[in-house]
Amino acid sequence: MSRPIKRHAEIAGAGFSGIASAIALTQRGWSVRVHEASPQLRAFGAGIFIWDNGLHVLDALGAYREVLDGAFAAPAYETRTNGECTSFQAINGPGKQRLLTMTRQHLHHAMLSAAKRLDIEFVTSSEAIGASPEGELWLVDGTRLKADLVIGADGVKSKVRDSLDIPMQRERYHDGLTRVLTPRSILKGGEWDHVIDFWNIRPERTLRILYTPSGEDTLYMAMMAGLNDTEATAIPVNPEVWAEAFPRLRPVLEAIGDNGRYDVYEKTVLERWSSGRVAIVGDSAHAMPPTLAQGAGCAITNALGLAVAIEETDSLEEALQLWERRERPLTDHTQSRASELAASRDLAAGMDWNDIGLKAARHVPTGTSPEFSC
Ligand SMILES: Cc1cc2nc3c(=O)[nH]c(=O)nc-3n(C[C@H](O)[C@H](O)[C@H](O)COP(=O)(O)OP(=O)(O)OC[C@H]3O[C@@H](n4cnc5c(N)ncnc54)[C@H](O)[C@@H]3O)c2cc1C
């Protein structure tokens, strides 16, 4: 009896969407190889929020238990603007919205461990420079690798995407975030175990610190300042500039030291998410401002959704169409709401605790179990 031939995928990028794609395809009988441009497999950035939808996907990928062990489940999410509480929401309790916070390195490591358990091949220092719709991935050293499916999961500056003829819109906003990690021991317990979105709005300057416990010992702060505010966007962070607006956070601001990176809010919209045998996944397809903390959630949801669509259909062309038809409306909705919030600074009045803002968080992603609960 002849065995079905294993189909093969070449994936550019070992970030969250590349690893999720690799696991989901391997689980469905594919062979995959993941190319990472960096010399090491690691996550860049500081902390990350993962809502219920992302947790469902991590469960389906076999990474949830390891994510849970080391992540933080805050009991509440508050917004405080100019010293007044504008919103208070209990989270993570029975019947409440689930939202875990963690370091990016922790999430990446847990996903990588799940991938390694499946013997997925990763090649580091392997930079993709493009792909052909016929199913070739091109590497910087001149190698051309043939595959049944090529995935461009190489982030917001995707070379795979840019090599294809897919019309794209890109938008930048007037704000951005400096992300830092500091020890939690300085402020801990009681209110300091909450996620607190601090805003300081003055006619001359608006600053925001999203204070986020992200593990037993680690605090993540996402510090928002206008793109043109040279003092508040400077790296290293000047604690005096920030402590003037948020005096209670002075001890943690003084512990930041040299770490931190400022990224402006931006979004990318593609006319379509695939071309021939190439699928574009994650930030390369739909980068969004982090105002709803759903970029990675949508990225891994769509990576899993792609593998499920392929499993359900006979031809790759049909699968890619089904995938985009099924997954894209929610991503478009989330990206568009995240963009409105980035442009308006309306989060100063509180997180979007409603079906518009939490539509993605409350969605049970394709290929996951509705019964799953922590
Ligand atoms: C300030 C900020 C805060 C955020 N906060 C959250 C949050 O709390 N929750 C959330 O869900 N999302 C958040 N996001 C969004 C989230 O970071 C992204 O959506 C997510 O990282 C996308 O994953 P990705 O794998 O598609 O891309 P990336 O994480 O960018 O990974 C791409 C990978 O590809 C590699 N690579 C790049 N070019 C090449 C190449 N040519 N060849 C091979 N490899 C290549 C890179 O080194 C990297 O490893 C935030 C984003 C920002 C900017």
The ligand as an ORCA input file, in Angstrom:
! r2SCAN-3c Opt
* xyz 0 1
  C       5.069     48.038     21.488
  C       4.373     46.753     21.147
  C       3.680     46.059     22.132
  C       2.984     44.881     21.790
  N       2.280     44.225     22.748
  C       1.565     43.112     22.418
  C       0.805     42.405     23.399
  O       0.831     42.747     24.587
  N       0.069     41.326     23.004
  C       0.065     40.893     21.698
  O      -0.633     39.901     21.384
  N       0.799     41.526     20.760
  C       1.552     42.610     21.090
  N       2.300     43.238     20.141
  C       2.322     42.690     18.773
  C       3.276     41.508     18.681
  O       4.563     41.845     19.154
  C       3.395     41.059     17.238
  O       2.115     40.979     16.672
  C       4.075     39.702     17.151
  O       5.393     39.773     17.651
  C       4.077     39.225     15.711
  O       4.770     38.017     15.627
  P       5.455     37.586     14.259
  O       6.047     36.255     14.525
  O       4.491     37.743     13.146
  O       6.598     38.674     14.007
  P       7.919     38.921     14.840
  O       7.665     38.759     16.290
  O       8.458     40.235     14.367
  O       8.915     37.752     14.390
  C       9.502     37.761     13.123
  C      10.724     36.833     13.173
  O      11.284     36.742     11.866
  C      12.666     37.001     11.916
  N      13.030     37.582     10.624
  C      12.876     38.865     10.220
  N      13.263     39.003      8.948
  C      13.659     37.774      8.534
  C      14.134     37.277      7.303
  N      14.279     38.078      6.245
  N      14.440     35.969      7.203
  C      14.275     35.129      8.276
  N      13.846     35.563      9.478
  C      13.507     36.872      9.604
  C      12.844     37.924     13.104
  O      14.174     37.896     13.596
  C      11.838     37.343     14.090
  O      12.366     36.265     14.814
  C       3.010     44.402     20.452
  C       3.748     45.080     19.487
  C       4.436     46.249     19.817
  C       5.211     46.966     18.745
*
